[in-house]
């Protein structure tokens, strides 16, 4: 007993804080490397190559072009995207302005901590470009990740291979056997790791995905991407392994839900369709910009052997109105519908972090949903200096979250997804309001439900923007 007690104390007081420090240092160095690269990323150039992953043009004569375009480029990029611990572009991540076709692959990270994997230690090609010669000679992009889950006591991996054809077409494939989540759009993977390990709040639900995919994407216009993929997976339920955290109790000990009440293993084949318009929110005019994402997961078609046959459609727009030099309005509008019978982990769920900030976690569920997040932001044109530290891009915001979801039985037998919105009305929205203060890397939010909306007053510490 005494040895177990000592081991527990050493783990809690020495080992894990040290690992957390190493993790944060790794993030900081990655941010610095990324900042150094931004000077090479330009929007306009007469002599350019296209970089698929950053969706931008690279120029050889960068000193001349950089001086000409520095202000316009950095204004657009910095004030709309360059914030939060998860702003690093990741080939396998749903976070960031990447072509939506990548969203059909699992969201993973080389080093992370959660209640299912516990501590996951791995490496990926972002840490060391050992594929440079292969990439440079043959024109392939290789993305590989492998690691060991201490909690599950197993090795996990994901391997992707991509081939650009000319400047507009990309073909690729990936194979994976890894624990992943559908919730990375709520809060980023890095943010969730820090929250789980330090404070004991894990805001993701997890499942195991084993399978492969093939995909292709084309840049139809400068900032428009069309994609299609074929995906085959076996999904499995996974149990929560650990509730350990350094400082708080949180919610990390809650059960990880099964992928469906009727099945712990599901075989699923699907065709993924995607459309991205202006994913990096480049400005259409001085005071306005918008982006559009459409994703369709088609799993109900002749010839498949799926355990659940369903089609899932999601549309999302992100719009920014600049009111003056230091004030702008951000608005995210999402809508989705599922036809056929989908497993529980594929259904829509609103509430909690990243969705409706004064509503219980995943409290509003259904096979159809609408979500609106509006935020009026003041500031972000200068830093706030308190003497002992500086807060980059300091701002204050007022926000309103509005959401609606329901189960529509007609969608189970009908193939038209618009049927799901037959009962929708603005008066059916649940509303949350609040305000936030913070900067590029830290944000404090206070939210409460409007009268008769239900929910609870909430305080959030965020390391990423809500949207």
Secondary structure, DSSP 8 states (H G I E B T S, - for coil): -HHHHHHHHHIIIIIHHHHHHHHHHHHHHHHHHHHHHHTTEES--SSEEEETTTTEEEESSHHHHHHHHHHHHHHHHHHHT--STT-S--TT-SSSS--GGGGGS----SEEEETTTEEEEEEETTT--TTHHHHHHH-EEEEEEEEEETTTTEEEEEEEEEEEETTTEEEEEEEEEEEEES-TTTS-HHHHHHIIIII------EEEEEEEEEEEEEEEETTEEEEEEEEEEEEE---------SS--TTTTS----SBTTBSEEEEEEEEEEEEESTT---SBTTEEEEEEEEEEE---TT---SS-EEEEEEEEEEEEEEETTEEEEEEEEEEEEEE---GGGSEEE-BTTTBTTS-TT-EEESEEEEEEEEEEEE-SS-EE-SS-EETT-EEEEEEEEEEEE--THHHH---GGGGGTT--GGG-EEEEEEEEE-SS-EEEEEEE-TTS----EEEEESS---
